[in-house]
Amino acid sequence: MRYHTFPEVLRLIRKNNGWSFRVAAKKMGISMSSLQRYEKAEVNPTLTVLYRIAEAIDVDMAVLLGTRRFPIPGAADNTNHPSKR
């Protein structure tokens, strides 16, 4: 079973909520360019920034780090859905 990676979780949550990069970045308290780079897996955030993102979007840090399953409605890989454990 595959867990979503940090870039995938960011992208899926952003798109699922209908947020543009600008809106999502503002909610997360980061720059739009940083968010784009995180989603492209070009760079990784510091632990402080990761915590800020998790708090802003109400997602456990373990989910963002890919160590815990997280059902994301509409995601292509629904093997992480609790009903499919």
C-alpha positions in Angstrom: 0.0 0.0 0.0 1.3 3.4 -1.0 0.9 6.5 1.1 0.7 9.9 -0.5 3.9 11.9 -0.6 4.1 15.5 0.7 3.8 17.1 -2.7 0.8 14.9 -3.5 -1.0 15.7 -0.3 -0.5 19.4 -0.8 -1.7 19.3 -4.4 -4.7 17.0 -3.7 -5.8 19.1 -0.7 -5.4 22.4 -2.7 -7.3 21.1 -5.7 -10.0 19.4 -3.6 -10.7 22.6 -1.9 -10.7 24.5 -5.2 -7.9 26.8 -4.0 -5.6 28.5 -6.4 -1.9 28.6 -5.6 -2.4 32.2 -4.3 -5.2 31.3 -2.0 -3.6 28.1 -0.7 -0.3 29.9 0.0 -2.0 32.6 1.9 -3.9 30.1 4.0 -0.6 28.3 4.7 1.3 31.5 5.5 3.9 30.8 2.8 4.8 32.3 -0.5 3.1 31.2 -3.7 6.5 30.3 -5.2 7.3 28.1 -2.2 4.1 26.3 -2.5 4.7 25.6 -6.2 8.2 24.4 -5.5 6.9 22.1 -2.7 4.2 20.6 -5.0 6.8 20.0 -7.7 9.1 18.3 -5.1 11.9 20.8 -5.9 12.5 21.6 -2.3 11.3 20.5 1.1 10.0 22.9 3.8 11.7 23.3 7.2 10.0 21.6 10.1 8.7 25.0 11.3 7.1 25.6 7.9 5.8 22.1 7.7 4.1 22.6 11.1 2.6 25.9 9.9 1.2 24.2 6.8 -0.3 21.3 8.8 -2.0 23.7 11.3 -3.3 26.0 8.5 -4.9 23.2 6.5 -5.9 21.1 9.6 -3.9 18.0 8.6 -1.7 15.9 10.8 2.1 16.3 10.1 2.4 12.6 9.8 0.0 12.7 6.8 2.1 15.5 5.2 5.3 13.4 5.8 3.7 10.3 4.3 3.8 8.2 7.4 0.0 8.0 8.0 -2.8 7.3 5.6 -5.1 10.1 4.7 -8.3 9.7 2.6 -8.5 12.4 0.1 -11.9 12.4 -1.6 -11.6 12.2 -5.4 -8.0 11.2 -5.2 -6.9 8.8 -7.9 -5.4 6.4 -5.4 -8.2 5.6 -3.0 -6.4 2.6 -1.5 -5.8 4.9 1.5 -9.5 5.2 2.3 -10.3 3.8 5.7 -13.0 1.5 4.2 -10.3 -0.2 2.1 -7.8 -0.9 4.9 
